[in-house]
Amino acid sequence: MAPAPSSTSSAVVLNINGEKYQMTVDHRTTLLDALRERLDLTGTKKGCDQGQCGACTVLVDGRREVSCLNLAVAAEGSEITTIEGMAEGDRLHPVQQAFLDLDGYQCGYCTPGQICSAVAVIEEHAAGWPSAVTDDVRPEAGPPPLTPDEIRERMSGNLCRCGAYVSIVQAVARAAEAHEATAPGGDANQGGTAKEAAA
């Protein structure tokens, strides 16, 4: 039974990977600590605990966020997706499969955060969001070509101490290509660019 709320804690319901979890948390508890320590969802990793390394990245309402800088009480009412919620049963998410096929990990510690970021990167790119290296940022220009430089810039918030960056860029490109192929009205030119990045 969860302890009763007090002046320093609140009862919250967190929607994580499609399931609802009810708990009482101290107001200072981060989403990361709630996931790992309270719910045993340990796929989300604690790296720097300062929002610098990206190992704790999760999706909150489809957008990537570092869970070490978000309070659990502030996440109530949001749809939270962790690495545990990426696969559909035994079928890996295309980003997970690309990381596996192209060896986009070494020790694997940063991999959950890398994968969560990559899923969001692909969606952000498809929606036409520019990055710091995008040449033409006009909305009417549409999504920029997903070049290796674009992928590197968009994934720059996730650090890999093992240095598997080349394979990570290739994995993101391959997953983006698969995403473009399944999207209605996919752009063959963008797909070609993703193929080049994955080569």
C-alpha positions in Angstrom: 0.0 0.0 0.0 1.3 3.4 -1.0 2.0 5.9 1.8 -0.5 8.7 2.2 0.4 12.0 0.6 1.9 14.7 2.9 3.0 18.3 2.5 6.1 17.1 0.8 4.6 14.3 -1.4 1.7 13.8 -3.8 -0.2 10.8 -5.1 0.3 10.6 -8.9 -0.8 8.3 -11.7 1.8 7.9 -14.4 0.9 6.6 -17.8 4.0 4.6 -18.9 4.2 2.4 -21.9 0.4 2.3 -22.0 0.0 1.2 -18.4 -1.1 3.3 -15.5 1.0 3.3 -12.3 -0.3 4.9 -9.1 2.1 5.9 -6.4 2.9 8.5 -3.8 6.2 10.4 -4.6 8.2 13.0 -2.9 7.9 16.3 -4.8 11.6 16.2 -5.4 11.6 12.7 -7.0 12.8 12.8 -10.6 11.0 10.9 -13.3 14.2 8.9 -13.7 14.3 7.8 -10.1 10.5 7.0 -10.2 11.1 4.8 -13.2 14.2 3.0 -11.9 13.7 2.9 -8.1 9.9 2.8 -7.7 8.7 1.0 -10.9 11.8 -1.2 -11.7 11.9 0.1 -15.3 15.7 0.0 -15.3 16.2 0.3 -19.0 16.3 4.0 -18.6 19.9 4.6 -17.4 21.3 7.1 -14.9 24.4 8.6 -16.3 25.5 12.1 -15.3 22.2 12.9 -13.5 22.7 16.5 -14.7 21.0 16.4 -18.1 24.3 16.3 -20.0 24.7 12.7 -21.3 21.2 11.7 -22.6 21.4 8.2 -21.1 18.1 8.8 -19.3 16.2 10.0 -22.4 12.5 8.9 -22.6 9.6 10.1 -24.7 7.0 12.3 -23.0 4.0 12.9 -25.3 6.2 11.8 -28.2 9.0 14.3 -27.5 12.3 13.4 -26.1 13.2 14.5 -22.6 16.0 13.8 -20.2 14.1 12.1 -17.2 16.8 13.2 -14.7 15.7 16.8 -15.0 12.0 16.2 -15.0 10.0 15.7 -11.8 7.7 12.7 -11.5 4.8 14.9 -10.3 5.1 17.0 -13.4 4.8 14.0 -15.7 1.3 13.1 -14.5 -1.2 13.3 -17.4 1.5 12.7 -20.0 2.2 9.6 -22.2 5.6 8.4 -21.2 7.5 5.9 -23.3 10.6 4.2 -22.1 12.9 1.7 -23.9 10.7 -1.1 -22.4 7.8 0.2 -24.4 9.5 0.4 -27.8 9.0 -3.1 -29.1 5.7 -4.7 -29.9 5.9 -8.0 -28.2 8.8 -9.9 -29.8 9.0 -7.5 -32.7 11.6 -4.9 -32.2 11.0 -1.2 -33.1 12.8 -0.4 -36.5 15.3 1.8 -34.6 16.1 -1.1 -32.2 16.5 -3.5 -35.2 18.8 -1.0 -37.0 21.0 -0.6 -33.9 21.2 -4.4 -33.6 21.9 -5.0 -37.3 24.5 -2.2 -37.6 26.1 -2.6 -34.1 25.1 0.8 -33.0 26.1 0.0 -29.4 29.1 -1.4 -27.6 28.7 -1.6 -23.8 25.0 -0.8 -24.3 24.7 1.7 -21.4 23.7 4.7 -23.6 21.7 2.6 -26.0 18.2 3.0 -24.4 18.6 6.8 -24.5 20.1 6.8 -28.0 17.2 4.7 -29.3 14.5 6.9 -27.6 16.2 10.0 -29.1 16.5 8.4 -32.5 12.8 7.6 -32.6 12.0 11.3 -31.8 14.6 12.5 -34.3 13.0 10.6 -37.1 9.6 12.0 -36.2 10.9 15.5 -35.8 12.7 15.3 -39.2 9.5 13.9 -40.9 7.6 16.8 -39.5 10.0 19.2 -41.1 11.7 20.5 -38.0 15.0 22.1 -38.8 18.3 21.6 -36.9 21.2 23.9 -36.3 22.8 22.6 -39.5 19.7 22.8 -41.7 20.4 25.0 -44.8 16.8 26.0 -45.6 14.7 26.5 -42.5 11.6 27.9 -44.3 8.5 25.7 -43.5 7.6 25.4 -47.1 11.0 23.8 -47.8 9.8 20.7 -46.0 12.1 18.2 -44.3 15.8 18.7 -45.1 17.8 15.8 -46.5 18.7 13.6 -43.6 22.4 13.7 -44.1 25.0 12.3 -41.7 25.6 15.9 -40.5 21.9 16.3 -39.8 21.8 13.1 -37.8 24.9 14.0 -35.8 23.5 17.4 -34.9 20.1 16.0 -34.0 21.6 13.2 -31.9 24.2 15.4 -30.3 22.5 15.4 -26.9 23.3 11.7 -26.5 26.9 10.7 -25.6 28.5 7.3 -26.2 31.6 6.8 -24.1 32.5 3.7 -26.3 32.5 5.9 -29.4 30.0 3.9 -31.5 28.9 7.1 -33.3 29.6 5.9 -36.8 27.3 2.9 -36.4 24.7 5.0 -34.5 24.5 7.5 -37.4 24.1 4.5 -39.8 21.4 2.9 -37.6 19.4 6.2 -37.4 19.7 6.6 -41.2 18.5 3.1 -41.8 15.5 3.4 -39.5 14.6 6.8 -41.1 14.7 5.1 -44.5 12.3 2.4 -43.2 10.1 5.1 -41.7 10.0 7.0 -45.0 9.1 3.8 -46.9 6.1 3.2 -44.7 4.9 6.8 -44.4 2.1 7.8 -46.8 3.5 9.8 -49.7 7.1 9.1 -48.7 9.7 11.2 -50.6 12.0 9.0 -52.6 14.7 11.7 -52.6 14.8 11.8 -48.8 14.9 8.0 -48.8 17.9 8.1 -51.1 19.7 10.5 -48.8 19.0 8.1 -45.8 20.3 5.3 -47.9 23.5 7.2 -48.5 23.9 7.9 -44.8 23.3 4.3 -44.0 25.9 3.0 -46.5 
